[in-house]
Every structure is written in C-alpha cells, then in structure tokens.
Amino acid sequence: MKDAKRLIPGALISIALIAAVFYFIDFGNVLKALSVANYRILAVAMALSFLWLTVRAKVWQTLLRDKPPYREVFFATGEGYLLNNFLPFRLGELGRAFLLSRKSGMKFAEILPTIFIERAVDLAFSAAILLISLPYVVGSKGSERIGIIVSVVVVIGLVVMYILARKNQWALDIFHKLTARWPALQKTGGNFLELFFTGLGVLTDGWLFVRFLLWMTFNWAIALAAYYLMTLAFFPEAKWIWAAFILGAAAFGGAIPSLPGAVGTFEGAVVGALTLFTGDQSTALAVSLTARFYNYLNSGVIGGIGLMREGESLAGVYKELMALRKKEE
C-alpha cells in the first residue's frame, strides 16, 4: 500500500494527459498519418536506435573507468531501459547497477554514482538543446527560464559531487561523527559511502571526464538525427530545429512523475512541442507513438536478450529490486 500511494501522483498526471489526448485528437487522422508515413526513413531511424544504445553503453563504460567488459555493460544498459519502461519508481536505474554488480565484480555502491553523473549530464544536454531551440518556437516567451534553472541546478549538483569526490575523507569523518551512537549504521553506511565516493572519483580525472563528455555528445547527436528522421517521415518540410526542440521536450517529459515508461507525459511533451511548429496535433501524435516504439524497440531487444542470458524475468528482477530498496531504507 505504501508503494501504491507513491504511484498515485504520477498516475494522475499520466491519466490526465492521456485523457487530453483522447479528447483533442482525431484518431482517424492519426491512423491516416501512420499509413502515409515514409517507412524507408523510419527504418533508418529505427537502425539508429540500436546505434544509440550501443554508444550509450560506451558512455557508461567510460564512467566506470572501463573496468567491466563492454559486453556486460551493453546488456546491463539495455536491461535498465527495459526495466524503466515497465517498472515504477525509475527502478531501471537501480536495476542496471544491481545487475551489472552481479556480473562485473564491481560493487553496487561503486556503480551507482556513475548513473547519477550520467543522468545529471543528460539533464544538462536536454536543457542546452531546449535553450538553443527556444528562439525558433512561436509562443515560447519566458520558457527559457526553465532551461536556465535546470542548467543551474545540474551545475550545482555536479559541483557538489566534485567536492565530495575531492574531500571524501572529510565527508566520511562527518558521517562517522554523526553516527557514533549507532555502530551498525556507522559500519554499513561508512562502507557504502567509501564505495560511493570511489565511483564519484571519475569527476576528478580530467581526461576521463572529457572522454565521457565526447561520447555523450556523440550519443545525443545520434538521438537528434533519429528524431529528425522520425519527424521528417511524417512532415517532409521538417527542420533540424524541430527535432532539437522535440528531443529536449521529450527528455523533460520523461523526467516528470508518471506511470512507468513516462506514459502520457512523453506523448504530451512530444505532441505539444511539435504542434507549436505545425499546428497538426494528430500527425504529431503519430510521431510521438513512433518515438515510443523507437524507445521500446532497442531496450526490448537488447534488454530482453540480456535478461534471458541471465535467466531473469521482469517480475523476478522487480522483487529483487524492491527488496534492495527496503533494505536501503
């Protein structure tokens, strides 16, 4: 019941957006748009989805200092995105760290901070893309503040993590003083923090962090190309700036509380962004459904293969992750 209550706010947001889609959009026109789309272009976009996941795994492996074999990082990445599509509470992030720790020899607490860093930089990229594309969007006056606020929060978060990585002994000493009355917590929490700070150490390695940023830039460039092609398949007059704005909006839509897989929020973000350029809500929904299929395709294939290799199932991983969450709480 406690977990169910946590789902309510996100579920209400998703349901409200889905209801709005059903109210405002003509599904006959959506089907017509899907029937006349350029599927040759869409095929290239779908191929790029697998290239995107391949590069995303390299992004993560770089943060992990190339310690785990690329093959294991690749499948763990796919498994994480697959779990996020179907499980609540963004358990895919916890799940990929957990699954990789079981097959790489690295500790869970050492892997986890690399995911925080990856997601923080993702937010920075999405904010930057929105800021670049906003001047070309009609009726977006004042919206740039959102991108600026997110960018500032991300930078502050990275600075705090950098300080913790550089001054980890100072942070550990404070923790030990605060938990002196609880020896069990002090021992368990201290061990966890030591491993956590080890993972944050990537921020203090300049060349490693530059390599990470280069791979991340390439990864976002692939995503931009794929979103442009998906938009072009439905709107032959589409421009690159449309894809940039849609991609940035989709990234923020996925961050809003919702049902698993950003159901409703993702569609609302993509449809809203594309409608600003075209005024065609029905075809915009066709693009968003294609983009959702794009997201499910790569994670479903790669993540599914990864889970089968390990004899796992979504239900089994969910039970293990919920047990892990309760243990951490």
C-alpha positions as CSV (number, residue, x, y, z in Angstrom):
1,M,0.0,0.0,0.0
2,K,2.9,2.4,0.8
3,D,4.4,1.8,-2.7
4,A,0.9,2.1,-4.3
5,K,0.5,5.6,-2.7
6,R,3.8,6.7,-4.2
7,L,2.5,5.8,-7.6
8,I,-0.7,8.0,-7.3
9,P,0.7,11.4,-8.2
10,G,2.5,10.1,-11.3
11,A,-0.5,8.0,-12.3
12,L,-2.9,11.0,-12.0
13,I,-0.6,13.1,-14.3
14,S,-0.4,10.3,-16.9
15,I,-4.1,9.7,-16.8
16,A,-4.9,13.4,-17.2
17,L,-2.6,13.7,-20.2
18,I,-3.9,10.5,-21.8
19,A,-7.5,11.8,-21.3
20,A,-6.5,15.1,-23.0
21,V,-5.1,13.2,-26.0
22,F,-8.3,11.2,-26.4
23,Y,-10.4,14.4,-26.1
24,F,-8.4,16.7,-28.5
25,I,-7.1,14.3,-31.1
26,D,-8.8,12.7,-34.1
27,F,-7.5,9.1,-34.2
28,G,-8.8,8.7,-37.7
29,N,-6.2,11.3,-38.8
30,V,-3.6,9.6,-36.6
31,L,-4.1,6.3,-38.5
32,K,-4.1,8.2,-41.8
33,A,-0.7,9.8,-40.9
34,L,0.7,6.4,-39.9
35,S,-0.4,4.9,-43.2
36,V,1.2,7.6,-45.4
37,A,4.5,7.9,-43.5
38,N,7.8,7.4,-45.2
39,Y,8.8,4.0,-43.8
40,R,12.2,4.0,-45.6
41,I,13.2,7.0,-43.5
42,L,11.6,5.4,-40.4
43,A,13.7,2.2,-41.0
44,V,16.9,4.3,-40.9
45,A,15.7,5.9,-37.6
46,M,15.0,2.5,-36.1
47,A,18.5,1.4,-37.0
48,L,19.9,4.5,-35.3
49,S,18.0,3.4,-32.2
50,F,20.4,0.4,-31.8
51,L,23.4,2.6,-32.6
52,W,22.2,5.0,-29.9
53,L,22.1,2.2,-27.3
54,T,25.5,0.9,-28.4
55,V,27.1,4.3,-27.8
56,R,25.1,4.8,-24.6
57,A,26.7,1.7,-23.2
58,K,30.1,3.1,-24.1
59,V,29.2,6.3,-22.3
60,W,28.5,4.4,-19.2
61,Q,31.5,2.1,-19.5
62,T,33.7,5.2,-19.7
63,L,32.3,6.5,-16.4
64,L,33.0,3.0,-15.0
65,R,36.7,3.6,-16.0
66,D,36.4,0.7,-18.5
67,K,36.5,-1.8,-15.6
68,P,33.6,-4.0,-16.7
69,P,33.7,-5.7,-20.1
70,Y,31.8,-3.7,-22.7
71,R,29.6,-6.7,-23.5
72,E,28.3,-6.8,-19.9
73,V,27.8,-3.0,-19.8
74,F,25.9,-3.2,-23.1
75,F,23.4,-5.7,-21.9
76,A,23.0,-4.1,-18.5
77,T,22.2,-0.8,-20.2
78,G,19.5,-2.4,-22.3
79,E,18.1,-4.2,-19.2
80,G,18.0,-0.9,-17.4
81,Y,16.0,0.9,-20.1
82,L,13.7,-2.2,-20.4
83,L,13.0,-2.1,-16.7
84,N,12.3,1.6,-16.7
85,N,9.7,1.0,-19.5
86,F,7.7,-1.4,-17.3
87,L,8.6,-0.9,-13.7
88,P,7.7,2.0,-11.4
89,F,9.9,4.4,-9.4
90,R,12.6,4.5,-12.1
91,L,13.8,1.1,-10.9
92,G,15.7,0.6,-14.2
93,E,18.4,2.9,-12.9
94,L,18.8,0.9,-9.7
95,G,18.3,-2.3,-11.7
96,R,21.1,-1.8,-14.2
97,A,23.5,-1.0,-11.3
98,F,22.3,-4.1,-9.5
99,L,22.5,-6.4,-12.5
100,L,26.0,-5.2,-13.5
101,S,27.3,-5.6,-10.0
102,R,26.4,-9.3,-10.1
103,K,28.4,-10.0,-13.3
104,S,31.2,-7.5,-13.3
105,G,32.9,-7.8,-9.9
106,M,32.3,-4.1,-9.1
107,K,30.3,-3.2,-6.0
108,F,26.7,-1.8,-6.3
109,A,27.6,1.3,-4.4
110,E,30.6,1.9,-6.6
111,I,28.4,1.7,-9.8
112,L,25.5,3.8,-8.5
113,P,27.2,7.3,-8.6
114,T,28.2,6.9,-12.2
115,I,24.4,6.7,-13.0
116,F,23.8,9.9,-11.0
117,I,26.6,11.6,-13.1
118,E,25.2,10.3,-16.3
119,R,21.7,11.5,-15.6
120,A,22.9,14.9,-14.4
121,V,24.8,15.4,-17.6
122,D,21.7,14.2,-19.6
123,L,19.7,16.9,-18.0
124,A,22.3,19.5,-18.9
125,F,22.3,18.4,-22.5
126,S,18.5,18.5,-22.7
127,A,18.4,21.9,-21.1
128,A,21.1,23.2,-23.5
129,I,19.1,21.8,-26.5
130,L,15.9,23.5,-25.3
131,L,17.7,26.8,-24.8
132,I,19.2,26.7,-28.3
133,S,15.9,25.8,-30.0
134,L,13.5,28.0,-28.0
135,P,14.1,31.2,-30.0
136,Y,12.7,29.4,-33.1
137,V,9.5,28.4,-31.3
138,V,6.4,30.6,-31.5
139,G,4.8,31.4,-28.2
140,S,7.7,30.3,-26.1
141,K,8.4,33.6,-24.4
142,G,9.6,33.1,-20.8
143,S,10.1,29.3,-21.3
144,E,13.9,29.8,-21.5
145,R,13.8,30.3,-17.7
146,I,13.0,26.6,-17.2
147,G,16.1,25.6,-19.2
148,I,18.3,28.1,-17.3
149,I,17.0,26.9,-13.9
150,V,17.6,23.2,-14.8
151,S,21.1,24.1,-16.1
152,V,22.0,25.9,-12.8
153,V,20.7,23.0,-10.7
154,V,22.6,20.5,-12.7
155,V,25.8,22.5,-12.4
156,I,25.4,22.9,-8.7
157,G,24.8,19.2,-8.4
158,L,28.0,18.3,-10.3
159,V,30.0,20.8,-8.2
160,V,28.7,19.2,-5.0
161,M,29.6,15.7,-6.3
162,Y,33.0,17.0,-7.3
163,I,33.6,18.4,-3.9
164,L,32.6,15.2,-2.3
165,A,34.9,13.3,-4.6
166,R,37.8,15.5,-3.7
167,K,37.0,15.8,0.0
168,N,35.7,12.3,0.6
169,Q,37.7,11.8,3.8
170,W,36.2,15.0,5.3
171,A,32.7,13.8,4.3
172,L,33.4,10.4,5.9
173,D,34.7,11.9,9.1
174,I,31.4,14.0,9.4
175,F,29.4,10.9,8.8
176,H,31.2,8.9,11.4
177,K,30.8,11.6,14.0
178,L,27.0,11.9,13.3
179,T,26.5,8.1,13.5
180,A,28.8,7.4,16.5
181,R,25.7,6.4,18.6
182,W,24.7,3.7,16.1
183,P,27.7,1.4,15.4
184,A,25.8,-0.8,13.0
185,L,24.7,2.1,10.8
186,Q,28.2,3.6,11.1
187,K,29.8,0.5,9.8
188,T,27.3,-0.3,7.0
189,G,26.9,3.3,5.9
190,G,30.6,4.0,6.1
191,N,31.4,1.1,3.8
192,F,28.7,2.2,1.4
193,L,30.0,5.8,1.3
194,E,33.6,4.7,0.7
195,L,32.5,2.8,-2.4
196,F,30.2,5.6,-3.4
197,F,33.0,8.1,-3.3
198,T,35.2,5.8,-5.3
199,G,32.5,5.9,-8.0
200,L,32.4,9.7,-7.9
201,G,36.2,9.7,-8.4
202,V,35.6,9.9,-12.2
203,L,34.9,13.6,-11.7
204,T,38.5,14.2,-10.5
205,D,40.0,12.6,-13.6
206,G,40.1,15.3,-16.2
207,W,40.9,13.2,-19.3
208,L,38.4,10.5,-18.3
209,F,35.7,13.1,-17.9
210,V,36.5,14.7,-21.3
211,R,36.2,11.3,-22.9
212,F,32.9,10.8,-21.2
213,L,31.6,14.1,-22.5
214,L,32.8,13.4,-26.0
215,W,30.9,10.0,-26.1
216,M,27.9,11.7,-24.5
217,T,27.9,14.4,-27.2
218,F,28.0,11.7,-29.9
219,N,25.2,9.9,-28.2
220,W,22.9,13.0,-28.2
221,A,23.8,13.7,-31.8
222,I,22.6,10.2,-32.8
223,A,19.3,10.9,-30.9
224,L,18.9,14.2,-32.6
225,A,19.4,12.6,-36.0
226,A,16.9,9.8,-35.2
227,Y,14.2,12.3,-34.0
228,Y,14.8,14.4,-37.1
229,L,14.3,11.4,-39.4
230,M,11.1,10.3,-37.5
231,T,9.7,13.8,-37.8
232,L,10.7,14.0,-41.5
233,A,8.9,10.8,-42.2
234,F,5.6,12.5,-41.3
235,F,6.4,16.1,-42.1
236,P,8.5,16.4,-45.3
237,E,9.1,20.1,-44.5
238,A,10.6,19.3,-41.1
239,K,13.7,21.2,-40.0
240,W,16.5,20.2,-37.6
241,I,15.4,22.8,-35.1
242,W,12.1,21.0,-34.8
243,A,13.8,17.8,-33.8
244,A,16.0,19.6,-31.3
245,F,13.0,21.1,-29.6
246,I,11.1,17.8,-29.6
247,L,14.1,15.9,-28.2
248,G,14.6,18.4,-25.4
249,A,10.9,18.4,-24.6
250,A,10.8,14.6,-24.6
251,A,13.7,14.4,-22.2
252,F,11.9,16.7,-19.7
253,G,8.6,14.9,-20.3
254,G,10.3,11.7,-19.3
255,A,11.5,13.3,-16.0
256,I,8.0,14.3,-14.9
257,P,6.3,11.9,-12.4
258,S,4.2,9.5,-14.3
259,L,3.3,5.8,-14.9
260,P,6.2,3.5,-15.8
261,G,7.8,4.4,-19.2
262,A,6.7,8.1,-18.9
263,V,3.3,7.0,-20.4
264,G,1.3,10.1,-21.1
265,T,4.0,12.6,-20.2
266,F,6.2,11.6,-23.1
267,E,3.4,11.8,-25.6
268,G,2.2,15.1,-24.1
269,A,5.7,16.6,-24.4
270,V,6.3,15.5,-28.0
271,V,2.8,16.4,-29.2
272,G,2.9,19.8,-27.5
273,A,6.4,20.6,-28.9
274,L,5.6,19.5,-32.5
275,T,2.2,21.2,-32.5
276,L,3.9,24.5,-31.9
277,F,5.6,24.2,-35.2
278,T,2.9,22.5,-37.3
279,G,-0.5,23.0,-35.7
280,D,-1.2,19.4,-36.6
281,Q,-1.9,17.5,-33.3
282,S,-3.0,14.2,-34.9
283,T,0.2,13.8,-37.0
284,A,2.2,15.0,-34.0
285,L,0.7,12.1,-32.0
286,A,1.7,9.7,-34.8
287,V,5.3,11.0,-34.4
288,S,5.2,10.5,-30.6
289,L,3.9,6.9,-31.0
290,T,6.7,6.2,-33.4
291,A,9.2,7.7,-31.0
292,R,7.8,5.5,-28.2
293,F,8.2,2.4,-30.4
294,Y,11.8,3.6,-31.1
295,N,12.4,3.6,-27.3
296,Y,10.8,0.2,-26.8
297,L,12.5,-1.4,-29.7
298,N,16.1,-1.2,-28.7
299,S,15.5,-1.8,-25.0
300,G,13.1,-4.6,-25.7
301,V,15.5,-6.5,-28.0
302,I,18.8,-5.8,-26.1
303,G,17.4,-5.8,-22.6
304,G,15.3,-8.9,-23.3
305,I,18.3,-10.8,-24.6
306,G,20.3,-9.7,-21.6
307,L,17.6,-10.9,-19.1
308,M,17.3,-14.3,-21.0
309,R,21.1,-14.7,-20.9
310,E,21.0,-14.4,-17.1
311,G,17.8,-16.5,-16.6
312,E,16.0,-13.4,-15.3
313,S,12.4,-12.1,-15.8
314,L,10.9,-8.7,-15.2
315,A,8.9,-10.0,-12.2
316,G,12.0,-11.6,-10.7
317,V,14.1,-8.5,-11.0
318,Y,11.3,-6.4,-9.6
319,K,11.1,-8.5,-6.5
320,E,14.9,-8.3,-6.0
321,L,15.0,-4.5,-6.5
322,M,12.1,-3.9,-4.1
323,A,13.9,-6.0,-1.5
324,L,17.0,-3.9,-2.1
325,R,15.1,-0.7,-1.8
326,K,13.6,-1.7,1.5
327,K,17.0,-2.8,2.8
328,E,18.5,0.6,1.9
329,E,15.5,2.4,3.5
